[in-house]
Each structure stands twice: as structure tokens, then as C-alpha cells.
Amino acid sequence: MTIQQLEYILAIDQFRHFARAAEYCRVTQPTLSAMVQKLEEELDVKLFDRTVQPVCPTAIGEKVIAQARIILGETALVKEIICEEKQSMTGTFRLAVLPTIAPYLLPRFFPQLMEEYPELDIRITEMKTHEIQQALHSGDIDAGIIASLLDDRMLSEDTLFYEQFYGYVSRKDPLFKHEVIRSSDVTGERLWLLDEGHCFRDQLVRFCQMEAVKVSQMAYHLGSMETFMRMVESGKGVTFIPELAVSQLTEVQRELVRPFAIPRPTRQVVLITNKDFVRHTLLQVLKERVQASVPKEMMSLQPVQYLL
């Protein structure tokens, strides 16, 4: 039994798919499959039921995976203590980011960070808030970037910046003639929103007091902010976008952007880790690079903004 084999079975448990697990572990699928099979032969048990899709652990497999998670956590802690003592920027760092943050924030700092620290292997995954919280508890990730504070005593939170919301309005919608959007102007009939469970959606629904939003079934199943933007550009309805998304728009696209009336809905973007995470040097570098990549005025909550 090797550390590598334990890493493989945890990856399979996370992705429930051998090919995606292999990609995450940066090995070929035959290599991963062979190593897992060898471990099963050594233990004389089947760890995964391969006859179902997605692949799932057997009863004994769940127990082995739980113990593997503890072993790998303790092993990783030894390496992390040494890296922190040396203030080293090497090794693997697993970061989860909200899907409504990743496309607009990561391009601002991540390529430069990779170039500056080529020996640091940062693995980024997009997850919803509750998934990030669970992944931190289980040790599947090292840190997360979310858009709200959590009431969780096991986790540490550090504010990165504040980001307000904007309306993205089609030229055919009555709101296009408005200079600003008031919450009372927003109705569900022509609104493109993310699926339930996205904090981006939930925060805006509460702010606009849309307790019973009637969202298009197509919108409900799409679940992509970029897709909603294309729908708006084609002349259909309204959606919402975060502040960092505005800077990526063309001049023509910016004509569809409308600010909210004061107070403007704003989210708090937070870096979150387990309280026992020891690589503070790495976290500080990450925080500094993120904050340097966004406008200075986003470092604090403005008087005209309303924190959701």
C-alpha cells in the first residue's frame, strides 16, 4: 500500500469517474486503474463498484476511503509544516472557487502567479458554497473563495474584496430605458437566474424580495451566467452580473449594463480555510495577488453599497 494509491482512491471517490480522477491526479487512466486494482488485490477487497455509473465505493470501500483521508491528511501536514518553516512556495495547493467568481477573478492573477512560482502546483476546482464547506471539512481542498461569511467554528475567513452587482438588460426590455435598476422594477417573468443553491442567485432574490420568482424553465436548467448574458444580448430579458465581469465586456456589451439604485447590492468575497491550515505564507501571497488584481475601491465597502 502506497500514499499514491490512497490518493488515487480519494480522487475516484471525489469525481466518481476513473477518467476524471486520472486527469486530476495527472496520470493516465490505465495507470490509475492498475494501481487501484493492485491495492484491491493486496487488501483482498473490492473498493469500488464499477458496474454502476457513476462509480461508487463499496461498503468496505467507504471505510477504507475514510481512513485513507485521515492518513493523507496527516502526511500532508508534515510536508506543509516543513514548507511553512522554509516559507516555501512549492508543493500542491488545492483551491475551490465559486463558479460566479472564477471566470472573472482567476484571469486577473492566476497566470502571473503560476509564472512567478512555477514549482507551486495550484489545482483549481469550481464548487458551490456548501460544496466548498464540505470539501474543507473532509480535507479534499486547502482553501476556497466564496461570497459570504459562514458561521462555522472550524473555518477561518479573510475578506478579499467587496463586489457589487449590476443588471444586464436586453435592448427590448422595458428596463433598458432606465438609467438605474430599482429592486421593485425586477420581476421574475423576464429574468434569467442561476439554479437554486447558487449564493449569487439567493442573495439577489432576497435583495429584490422575489420570494416566489417565476423563472423560465430553460433558465433553470441552463445554470450558466455566460449563457444568460448571450440570451440577453439576443434580445431576451434581464440577468445580473458581478462587477468584475463588466471589465471584460466590449463597448457594445457595456451598453446593456445598468447599475442598481442606491443602496447597491454588494457581496463580500472571502478566502476561507480550515483553522489548522499551517501554510500562512502561501495564503498571504494568494491574498496579496488577488487584492492587487482588482480595483482599489473594491477593498472596502462603500457608503452607497448594501452588503448582502
NUMARNU-846233 format. One record per residue (C-alpha): residue number from 1; z, x negated, y negated; residue in one letter. Coordinates in steps of 0.25 Angstrom, whole numbers, always signed. Layout:
{i: NUM	c3: Z	c1: X	c2: Y	aa: A}
...
//
This chain:
{i: 1	c3: +0	c1: +0	c2: +0	aa: M}
{i: 2	c3: -4	c1: -6	c2: -14	aa: T}
{i: 3	c3: -2	c1: -2	c2: -28	aa: I}
{i: 4	c3: -17	c1: +0	c2: -29	aa: Q}
{i: 5	c3: -17	c1: +11	c2: -18	aa: Q}
{i: 6	c3: -5	c1: +18	c2: -25	aa: L}
{i: 7	c3: -13	c1: +18	c2: -38	aa: E}
{i: 8	c3: -25	c1: +24	c2: -31	aa: Y}
{i: 9	c3: -18	c1: +36	c2: -25	aa: I}
{i: 10	c3: -11	c1: +39	c2: -38	aa: L}
{i: 11	c3: -25	c1: +39	c2: -44	aa: A}
{i: 12	c3: -30	c1: +48	c2: -33	aa: I}
{i: 13	c3: -18	c1: +57	c2: -36	aa: D}
{i: 14	c3: -21	c1: +58	c2: -51	aa: Q}
{i: 15	c3: -36	c1: +60	c2: -50	aa: F}
{i: 16	c3: -37	c1: +68	c2: -37	aa: R}
{i: 17	c3: -50	c1: +61	c2: -35	aa: H}
{i: 18	c3: -53	c1: +48	c2: -28	aa: F}
{i: 19	c3: -65	c1: +44	c2: -37	aa: A}
{i: 20	c3: -58	c1: +47	c2: -50	aa: R}
{i: 21	c3: -45	c1: +39	c2: -44	aa: A}
{i: 22	c3: -54	c1: +28	c2: -41	aa: A}
{i: 23	c3: -60	c1: +28	c2: -55	aa: E}
{i: 24	c3: -47	c1: +28	c2: -61	aa: Y}
{i: 25	c3: -42	c1: +16	c2: -52	aa: C}
{i: 26	c3: -55	c1: +9	c2: -55	aa: R}
{i: 27	c3: -59	c1: +7	c2: -41	aa: V}
{i: 28	c3: -70	c1: +13	c2: -32	aa: T}
{i: 29	c3: -67	c1: +26	c2: -25	aa: Q}
{i: 30	c3: -69	c1: +19	c2: -11	aa: P}
{i: 31	c3: -59	c1: +9	c2: -15	aa: T}
{i: 32	c3: -49	c1: +19	c2: -19	aa: L}
{i: 33	c3: -51	c1: +28	c2: -7	aa: S}
{i: 34	c3: -50	c1: +16	c2: +2	aa: A}
{i: 35	c3: -37	c1: +11	c2: -4	aa: M}
{i: 36	c3: -31	c1: +25	c2: -3	aa: V}
{i: 37	c3: -35	c1: +27	c2: +11	aa: Q}
{i: 38	c3: -29	c1: +13	c2: +15	aa: K}
{i: 39	c3: -16	c1: +18	c2: +9	aa: L}
{i: 40	c3: -16	c1: +31	c2: +16	aa: E}
{i: 41	c3: -19	c1: +23	c2: +29	aa: E}
{i: 42	c3: -7	c1: +13	c2: +26	aa: E}
{i: 43	c3: +2	c1: +25	c2: +24	aa: L}
{i: 44	c3: -4	c1: +34	c2: +35	aa: D}
{i: 45	c3: -5	c1: +46	c2: +26	aa: V}
{i: 46	c3: -16	c1: +53	c2: +18	aa: K}
{i: 47	c3: -12	c1: +53	c2: +3	aa: L}
{i: 48	c3: -24	c1: +62	c2: -2	aa: F}
{i: 49	c3: -31	c1: +74	c2: +4	aa: D}
{i: 50	c3: -45	c1: +70	c2: +2	aa: R}
{i: 51	c3: -51	c1: +83	c2: +8	aa: T}
{i: 52	c3: -48	c1: +91	c2: -5	aa: V}
{i: 53	c3: -53	c1: +90	c2: -20	aa: Q}
{i: 54	c3: -46	c1: +85	c2: -28	aa: P}
{i: 55	c3: -40	c1: +75	c2: -19	aa: V}
{i: 56	c3: -25	c1: +78	c2: -17	aa: C}
{i: 57	c3: -13	c1: +70	c2: -12	aa: P}
{i: 58	c3: -7	c1: +74	c2: +2	aa: T}
{i: 59	c3: +7	c1: +78	c2: +3	aa: A}
{i: 60	c3: +11	c1: +63	c2: +7	aa: I}
{i: 61	c3: +1	c1: +58	c2: -3	aa: G}
{i: 62	c3: +9	c1: +65	c2: -15	aa: E}
{i: 63	c3: +22	c1: +58	c2: -11	aa: K}
{i: 64	c3: +15	c1: +44	c2: -9	aa: V}
{i: 65	c3: +8	c1: +46	c2: -23	aa: I}
{i: 66	c3: +21	c1: +49	c2: -29	aa: A}
{i: 67	c3: +27	c1: +37	c2: -24	aa: Q}
{i: 68	c3: +15	c1: +29	c2: -28	aa: A}
{i: 69	c3: +16	c1: +33	c2: -42	aa: R}
{i: 70	c3: +31	c1: +28	c2: -43	aa: I}
{i: 71	c3: +27	c1: +15	c2: -36	aa: I}
{i: 72	c3: +15	c1: +13	c2: -46	aa: L}
{i: 73	c3: +24	c1: +17	c2: -58	aa: G}
{i: 74	c3: +34	c1: +6	c2: -55	aa: E}
{i: 75	c3: +23	c1: -4	c2: -52	aa: T}
{i: 76	c3: +16	c1: -1	c2: -65	aa: A}
{i: 77	c3: +29	c1: -2	c2: -73	aa: L}
{i: 78	c3: +31	c1: -16	c2: -68	aa: V}
{i: 79	c3: +18	c1: -20	c2: -74	aa: K}
{i: 80	c3: +20	c1: -12	c2: -86	aa: E}
{i: 81	c3: +33	c1: -19	c2: -89	aa: I}
{i: 82	c3: +26	c1: -33	c2: -88	aa: I}
{i: 83	c3: +15	c1: -28	c2: -97	aa: C}
{i: 84	c3: +24	c1: -23	c2: -108	aa: E}
{i: 85	c3: +33	c1: -36	c2: -107	aa: E}
{i: 86	c3: +20	c1: -44	c2: -109	aa: K}
{i: 87	c3: +15	c1: -34	c2: -120	aa: Q}
{i: 88	c3: +2	c1: -34	c2: -111	aa: S}
{i: 89	c3: -9	c1: -24	c2: -113	aa: M}
{i: 90	c3: -14	c1: -25	c2: -99	aa: T}
{i: 91	c3: -14	c1: -16	c2: -87	aa: G}
{i: 92	c3: -17	c1: -1	c2: -85	aa: T}
{i: 93	c3: -13	c1: +9	c2: -95	aa: F}
{i: 94	c3: -15	c1: +24	c2: -91	aa: R}
{i: 95	c3: -17	c1: +33	c2: -103	aa: L}
{i: 96	c3: -19	c1: +48	c2: -103	aa: A}
{i: 97	c3: -25	c1: +55	c2: -116	aa: V}
{i: 98	c3: -27	c1: +70	c2: -119	aa: L}
{i: 99	c3: -42	c1: +74	c2: -118	aa: P}
{i: 100	c3: -41	c1: +79	c2: -132	aa: T}
{i: 101	c3: -37	c1: +65	c2: -137	aa: I}
{i: 102	c3: -44	c1: +55	c2: -128	aa: A}
{i: 103	c3: -59	c1: +57	c2: -133	aa: P}
{i: 104	c3: -55	c1: +55	c2: -148	aa: Y}
{i: 105	c3: -44	c1: +45	c2: -147	aa: L}
{i: 106	c3: -48	c1: +35	c2: -136	aa: L}
{i: 107	c3: -61	c1: +30	c2: -142	aa: P}
{i: 108	c3: -53	c1: +26	c2: -155	aa: R}
{i: 109	c3: -45	c1: +16	c2: -148	aa: F}
{i: 110	c3: -47	c1: +14	c2: -133	aa: F}
{i: 111	c3: -60	c1: +6	c2: -133	aa: P}
{i: 112	c3: -53	c1: -4	c2: -143	aa: Q}
{i: 113	c3: -40	c1: -4	c2: -134	aa: L}
{i: 114	c3: -48	c1: -8	c2: -122	aa: M}
{i: 115	c3: -55	c1: -19	c2: -129	aa: E}
{i: 116	c3: -42	c1: -24	c2: -135	aa: E}
{i: 117	c3: -35	c1: -24	c2: -122	aa: Y}
{i: 118	c3: -45	c1: -26	c2: -110	aa: P}
{i: 119	c3: -34	c1: -28	c2: -100	aa: E}
{i: 120	c3: -28	c1: -15	c2: -103	aa: L}
{i: 121	c3: -33	c1: -4	c2: -93	aa: D}
{i: 122	c3: -31	c1: +9	c2: -100	aa: I}
{i: 123	c3: -34	c1: +21	c2: -91	aa: R}
{i: 124	c3: -36	c1: +34	c2: -99	aa: I}
{i: 125	c3: -36	c1: +48	c2: -94	aa: T}
{i: 126	c3: -37	c1: +61	c2: -101	aa: E}
{i: 127	c3: -26	c1: +71	c2: -98	aa: M}
{i: 128	c3: -19	c1: +83	c2: -104	aa: K}
{i: 129	c3: -5	c1: +82	c2: -109	aa: T}
{i: 130	c3: +2	c1: +88	c2: -97	aa: H}
{i: 131	c3: -6	c1: +78	c2: -88	aa: E}
{i: 132	c3: -2	c1: +66	c2: -97	aa: I}
{i: 133	c3: +12	c1: +70	c2: -96	aa: Q}
{i: 134	c3: +12	c1: +71	c2: -81	aa: Q}
{i: 135	c3: +4	c1: +58	c2: -79	aa: A}
{i: 136	c3: +14	c1: +51	c2: -87	aa: L}
{i: 137	c3: +25	c1: +57	c2: -78	aa: H}
{i: 138	c3: +18	c1: +53	c2: -66	aa: S}
{i: 139	c3: +14	c1: +39	c2: -71	aa: G}
{i: 140	c3: -1	c1: +41	c2: -70	aa: D}
{i: 141	c3: -3	c1: +37	c2: -84	aa: I}
{i: 142	c3: +5	c1: +28	c2: -94	aa: D}
{i: 143	c3: +3	c1: +35	c2: -107	aa: A}
{i: 144	c3: -4	c1: +48	c2: -113	aa: G}
{i: 145	c3: -10	c1: +52	c2: -126	aa: I}
{i: 146	c3: -6	c1: +67	c2: -129	aa: I}
{i: 147	c3: -6	c1: +76	c2: -141	aa: A}
{i: 148	c3: +8	c1: +81	c2: -141	aa: S}
{i: 149	c3: +23	c1: +77	c2: -139	aa: L}
{i: 150	c3: +29	c1: +80	c2: -125	aa: L}
{i: 151	c3: +43	c1: +84	c2: -122	aa: D}
{i: 152	c3: +44	c1: +74	c2: -111	aa: D}
{i: 153	c3: +56	c1: +65	c2: -110	aa: R}
{i: 154	c3: +49	c1: +56	c2: -100	aa: M}
{i: 155	c3: +38	c1: +52	c2: -110	aa: L}
{i: 156	c3: +37	c1: +44	c2: -123	aa: S}
{i: 157	c3: +28	c1: +49	c2: -134	aa: E}
{i: 158	c3: +22	c1: +41	c2: -146	aa: D}
{i: 159	c3: +13	c1: +48	c2: -157	aa: T}
{i: 160	c3: +0	c1: +42	c2: -159	aa: L}
{i: 161	c3: -6	c1: +51	c2: -170	aa: F}
{i: 162	c3: -8	c1: +65	c2: -175	aa: Y}
{i: 163	c3: -21	c1: +72	c2: -174	aa: E}
{i: 164	c3: -25	c1: +85	c2: -180	aa: Q}
{i: 165	c3: -35	c1: +96	c2: -174	aa: F}
{i: 166	c3: -48	c1: +100	c2: -180	aa: Y}
{i: 167	c3: -57	c1: +112	c2: -178	aa: G}
{i: 168	c3: -71	c1: +110	c2: -173	aa: Y}
{i: 169	c3: -79	c1: +122	c2: -177	aa: V}
{i: 170	c3: -93	c1: +127	c2: -174	aa: S}
{i: 171	c3: -102	c1: +130	c2: -185	aa: R}
{i: 172	c3: -104	c1: +144	c2: -180	aa: K}
{i: 173	c3: -89	c1: +147	c2: -180	aa: D}
{i: 174	c3: -82	c1: +154	c2: -192	aa: P}
{i: 175	c3: -72	c1: +143	c2: -193	aa: L}
{i: 176	c3: -84	c1: +133	c2: -197	aa: F}
{i: 177	c3: -83	c1: +139	c2: -211	aa: K}
{i: 178	c3: -69	c1: +136	c2: -213	aa: H}
{i: 179	c3: -64	c1: +122	c2: -219	aa: E}
{i: 180	c3: -51	c1: +123	c2: -210	aa: V}
{i: 181	c3: -47	c1: +130	c2: -198	aa: I}
{i: 182	c3: -34	c1: +139	c2: -198	aa: R}
{i: 183	c3: -27	c1: +142	c2: -185	aa: S}
{i: 184	c3: -29	c1: +157	c2: -188	aa: S}
{i: 185	c3: -45	c1: +154	c2: -188	aa: D}
{i: 186	c3: -45	c1: +149	c2: -174	aa: V}
{i: 187	c3: -48	c1: +160	c2: -163	aa: T}
{i: 188	c3: -50	c1: +158	c2: -148	aa: G}
{i: 189	c3: -63	c1: +165	c2: -147	aa: E}
{i: 190	c3: -72	c1: +153	c2: -152	aa: R}
{i: 191	c3: -62	c1: +142	c2: -149	aa: L}
{i: 192	c3: -65	c1: +130	c2: -139	aa: W}
{i: 193	c3: -51	c1: +125	c2: -134	aa: L}
{i: 194	c3: -47	c1: +116	c2: -123	aa: L}
{i: 195	c3: -42	c1: +121	c2: -110	aa: D}
{i: 196	c3: -27	c1: +125	c2: -109	aa: E}
{i: 197	c3: -18	c1: +113	c2: -107	aa: G}
{i: 198	c3: -24	c1: +104	c2: -118	aa: H}
{i: 199	c3: -14	c1: +102	c2: -129	aa: C}
{i: 200	c3: -25	c1: +101	c2: -139	aa: F}
{i: 201	c3: -28	c1: +116	c2: -136	aa: R}
{i: 202	c3: -14	c1: +120	c2: -134	aa: D}
{i: 203	c3: -10	c1: +114	c2: -148	aa: Q}
{i: 204	c3: -21	c1: +121	c2: -155	aa: L}
{i: 205	c3: -19	c1: +134	c2: -148	aa: V}
{i: 206	c3: -5	c1: +134	c2: -153	aa: R}
{i: 207	c3: -8	c1: +130	c2: -167	aa: F}
{i: 208	c3: -19	c1: +141	c2: -169	aa: C}
{i: 209	c3: -10	c1: +151	c2: -162	aa: Q}
{i: 210	c3: -20	c1: +155	c2: -152	aa: M}
{i: 211	c3: -11	c1: +159	c2: -141	aa: E}
{i: 212	c3: -22	c1: +166	c2: -133	aa: A}
{i: 213	c3: -34	c1: +159	c2: -136	aa: V}
{i: 214	c3: -47	c1: +165	c2: -131	aa: K}
{i: 215	c3: -55	c1: +152	c2: -127	aa: V}
{i: 216	c3: -69	c1: +152	c2: -121	aa: S}
{i: 217	c3: -69	c1: +151	c2: -106	aa: Q}
{i: 218	c3: -79	c1: +140	c2: -108	aa: M}
{i: 219	c3: -70	c1: +132	c2: -117	aa: A}
{i: 220	c3: -58	c1: +134	c2: -108	aa: Y}
{i: 221	c3: -66	c1: +127	c2: -97	aa: H}
{i: 222	c3: -72	c1: +116	c2: -105	aa: L}
{i: 223	c3: -60	c1: +109	c2: -110	aa: G}
{i: 224	c3: -67	c1: +98	c2: -118	aa: S}
{i: 225	c3: -65	c1: +97	c2: -133	aa: M}
{i: 226	c3: -78	c1: +89	c2: -134	aa: E}
{i: 227	c3: -85	c1: +101	c2: -127	aa: T}
{i: 228	c3: -79	c1: +111	c2: -136	aa: F}
{i: 229	c3: -84	c1: +103	c2: -148	aa: M}
{i: 230	c3: -98	c1: +103	c2: -143	aa: R}
{i: 231	c3: -97	c1: +119	c2: -141	aa: M}
{i: 232	c3: -92	c1: +119	c2: -156	aa: V}
{i: 233	c3: -104	c1: +111	c2: -160	aa: E}
{i: 234	c3: -113	c1: +120	c2: -153	aa: S}
{i: 235	c3: -108	c1: +132	c2: -162	aa: G}
{i: 236	c3: -97	c1: +138	c2: -154	aa: K}
{i: 237	c3: -83	c1: +140	c2: -158	aa: G}
{i: 238	c3: -71	c1: +130	c2: -162	aa: V}
{i: 239	c3: -63	c1: +119	c2: -156	aa: T}
{i: 240	c3: -53	c1: +109	c2: -160	aa: F}
{i: 241	c3: -54	c1: +94	c2: -160	aa: I}
{i: 242	c3: -43	c1: +83	c2: -163	aa: P}
{i: 243	c3: -44	c1: +75	c2: -176	aa: E}
{i: 244	c3: -49	c1: +62	c2: -169	aa: L}
{i: 245	c3: -61	c1: +70	c2: -163	aa: A}
{i: 246	c3: -66	c1: +72	c2: -177	aa: V}
{i: 247	c3: -69	c1: +58	c2: -180	aa: S}
{i: 248	c3: -79	c1: +58	c2: -168	aa: Q}
{i: 249	c3: -87	c1: +69	c2: -174	aa: L}
{i: 250	c3: -101	c1: +68	c2: -181	aa: T}
{i: 251	c3: -102	c1: +73	c2: -195	aa: E}
{i: 252	c3: -109	c1: +85	c2: -189	aa: V}
{i: 253	c3: -98	c1: +88	c2: -180	aa: Q}
{i: 254	c3: -87	c1: +86	c2: -191	aa: R}
{i: 255	c3: -93	c1: +98	c2: -198	aa: E}
{i: 256	c3: -87	c1: +106	c2: -187	aa: L}
{i: 257	c3: -73	c1: +101	c2: -189	aa: V}
{i: 258	c3: -62	c1: +109	c2: -196	aa: R}
{i: 259	c3: -48	c1: +105	c2: -199	aa: P}
{i: 260	c3: -37	c1: +115	c2: -197	aa: F}
{i: 261	c3: -30	c1: +121	c2: -209	aa: A}
{i: 262	c3: -16	c1: +114	c2: -213	aa: I}
{i: 263	c3: -8	c1: +113	c2: -205	aa: P}
{i: 264	c3: -18	c1: +106	c2: -196	aa: R}
{i: 265	c3: -15	c1: +106	c2: -181	aa: P}
{i: 266	c3: -12	c1: +91	c2: -176	aa: T}
{i: 267	c3: -8	c1: +85	c2: -163	aa: R}
{i: 268	c3: +1	c1: +73	c2: -160	aa: Q}
{i: 269	c3: -6	c1: +63	c2: -151	aa: V}
{i: 270	c3: +5	c1: +55	c2: -143	aa: V}
{i: 271	c3: +5	c1: +43	c2: -134	aa: L}
{i: 272	c3: +14	c1: +47	c2: -122	aa: I}
{i: 273	c3: +20	c1: +38	c2: -111	aa: T}
{i: 274	c3: +32	c1: +38	c2: -101	aa: N}
{i: 275	c3: +45	c1: +33	c2: -107	aa: K}
{i: 276	c3: +46	c1: +22	c2: -97	aa: D}
{i: 277	c3: +32	c1: +17	c2: -100	aa: F}
{i: 278	c3: +34	c1: +2	c2: -104	aa: V}
{i: 279	c3: +21	c1: -3	c2: -110	aa: R}
{i: 280	c3: +25	c1: -1	c2: -124	aa: H}
{i: 281	c3: +15	c1: -12	c2: -129	aa: T}
{i: 282	c3: +3	c1: -5	c2: -123	aa: L}
{i: 283	c3: +8	c1: +9	c2: -129	aa: L}
{i: 284	c3: +9	c1: +3	c2: -143	aa: Q}
{i: 285	c3: -5	c1: -3	c2: -142	aa: V}
{i: 286	c3: -10	c1: +10	c2: -138	aa: L}
{i: 287	c3: -3	c1: +18	c2: -149	aa: K}
{i: 288	c3: -8	c1: +8	c2: -159	aa: E}
{i: 289	c3: -22	c1: +8	c2: -155	aa: R}
{i: 290	c3: -22	c1: +24	c2: -155	aa: V}
{i: 291	c3: -16	c1: +25	c2: -168	aa: Q}
{i: 292	c3: -25	c1: +14	c2: -175	aa: A}
{i: 293	c3: -37	c1: +22	c2: -170	aa: S}
{i: 294	c3: -34	c1: +35	c2: -177	aa: V}
{i: 295	c3: -34	c1: +38	c2: -192	aa: P}
{i: 296	c3: -20	c1: +34	c2: -199	aa: K}
{i: 297	c3: -18	c1: +48	c2: -204	aa: E}
{i: 298	c3: -16	c1: +53	c2: -189	aa: M}
{i: 299	c3: -4	c1: +44	c2: -187	aa: M}
{i: 300	c3: +5	c1: +55	c2: -194	aa: S}
{i: 301	c3: +6	c1: +70	c2: -194	aa: L}
{i: 302	c3: +0	c1: +75	c2: -208	aa: Q}
{i: 303	c3: +7	c1: +85	c2: -216	aa: P}
{i: 304	c3: -6	c1: +94	c2: -214	aa: V}
{i: 305	c3: -5	c1: +93	c2: -199	aa: Q}
{i: 306	c3: +3	c1: +102	c2: -189	aa: Y}
{i: 307	c3: +7	c1: +96	c2: -177	aa: L}
{i: 308	c3: +4	c1: +104	c2: -164	aa: L}
//
